[in-house]
């Protein structure tokens, strides 16, 4: 929603739009009651229905409004008008510290001045139990009179102020953020933020140290070629010595920076008050170093107005954070409370010369990511990546690997090849066979009792096998996809493919219970059921003992892309709340008709169309879209849904020779026939004896196809009377017959 110049929001008159960010639009406005210009941040109208975004907006206002300090952006008002949420703050003129740093190091006198102002503002916030958590140059504003203002407490964590800043954060309320956004910016995060561990005010001290380092040297303390390497450096490495970039820094100031950047919180300054005192002490000699402020700035050229400052503009930070999600993505869940978890995203690129394929699995402890990648199309290999270091290693003898999943202790990694289920020891890289398999795999899960349950493909039952590989797999009494063991090692979640549905199975009794009619790829972590619904990764509170969902409204964790059929997105989750997924692309196609000479004669709307097939008289086209069968009229350029597979899916449309009916496969039912005149569909080939598919019909009404039966595919010919005659059957797989 964009407010017009001259319009009113409450008593405030809108003058102009001055900024747009991830959490709202920012306007220059006038307060006629007091007679001053103000800045107004407005939550966009399309965000208003999102409870999490609204809550974060209100949290930002509450956190900042609770503070009254010259070095913190002043909040004047928070209100709602016609479902429009907005916060009114002081109007700032100047520039972000980031713009100033883009010009190079800041003179040391000015650096210490800015540092003292930042620390003064942080001290005021910490005394009220507020931790900023996203301190960075973009959230520090330098006004035209050289006053530093701390902006964007939208990521702040509010805690009961018991005076003990060294304790745990059990009283911390739930952190709120947009799914997929970074809680804390990678290059300025503390080591505990990178690890996803609980944080306190000392995390802000580390971030301040990173900023102070950059003001002194003109270079970022932790900036590697990739996000993963940057995070690893924060946890394990020390930044380059500051004297390499600025030889005029005093030993006292250097010690302050080093202490702020200690990896362990207990070794840093234990309060910003102590940090402020250390900065002030630079102005007087000390017995330990003899340093003074004069010595610290000796040899520095006088500051001039030619420092290249950009044009001053009215501004208020809108809290924007941009991050592209590509390939495999890892982030920490925020769904557990208390204590809150930090949310960050980590792009995992394929090794040089390789491209990732859709399957991956995060280890139970969240330290390693298994994924598949290929150099040659159709020949993927299994890789294991250390998340902290970014080092990746290929598993030898893993050609054709797909759908990996870990043992509960993380010691082994199971995966499928073309005809086997295998396991590799993660430390030694030695692989072994578990059992033979056939068909297209749809995921597996490994219990603490060393039982593996895995799925094959549509129409076949789930199977179980002992992880030691000493026995052949056996079929379970129900069909499903993407199984996932619950903590008791006896019960497991599984999906139903097609349109969705989630159930829980019992290894001992063979009984099942439906949990939800919606959702796919169910997984469980720490009181939450995770699943894919439409194009989103969702979470619901879930009791693994009663198998009951204990809340009605799911949490949306991320936009994960299109998810059709049973193949799925293959996301994975660790015990400490890390999730890995590969975002699915959406293949949008246009229906187009061309003559033989290449002239385009007709076109229809764009969509996820596949498998078009002309009717015998060329007057209609049957095709699939999102699990339904559609008919398209090339003359009119329009289409209509002909047969819905809901709640499952339909596919493989085929015209009868006379053009008066269309046949298609319906998952779980068989091959159906429906007349064009609107009559009811009827079953032509039943799926009870094994899932059927077919590819062509002859002019006399016979059909040729194949059936997945007892784990193998065999080719059959269906007579016009509906009788199947098997043309090719063997222990192998015969598929895709054509006339």
Secondary structure, DSSP 4 states (H G I P E B T S, - for coil): --PPTT-EETTEEEEEEEEEETTEEEEEEEETTTTEEEEEEE--GGGTT-HHHHHHHHHHHHHHHT---TTBPPEEEEEEETTEEEEEEE-EEEEEHHHHHTT-PPPHHHHHHHHHHHHHHHHHHHHTTEE-S--SGGGEEEETTS-EEE--GGG-EE----S-TTS--TTPPPP---TT--SS-GGG--HHHHHT----HHHHHHHHHHHHHHHHHSS-SS--SSHHHHHHHHHH-PPPPGGGT-TT--HHHHHHHHHHT-SSGGGS-S-HHHHHHHHHHTTS--TTT---HHHHHTTPPPP-TTS-PPPPEEE-----------SEEEEE-----SSP----EEEEPPPTT-EEEEEEEE-TTSSEEEEEEESSTT-EEEEEEETTT--EEEPTT-TT-EEEEE-TTSSEEEEE-SSEEEEEETTT--EEEEEE--S----EEE-TTSEEEE--STTSEEEEEETT--S--EEEEEE-EEEEE-TTSSEEEEE--TT--EEEEETTT--EEEEESS-EEEEEETTEEEEEETTEEEEEEEETTTTEE--SSPEEEEE-B---SSS----EE-TTSEEEEEPBP---EEEEEE-TTS-EEEEEEEESEEEEEE-TTSS-EEEEETTEEEEEETTTTEEEEEEE-TTS-EEEEEE-TTSSEEEEEETTTEEEEEETTSPPPEEEEESTTSEEEEEEE-TTS-EEEEEEETTEEEEEEE-TTS-EEEEE--SS-------
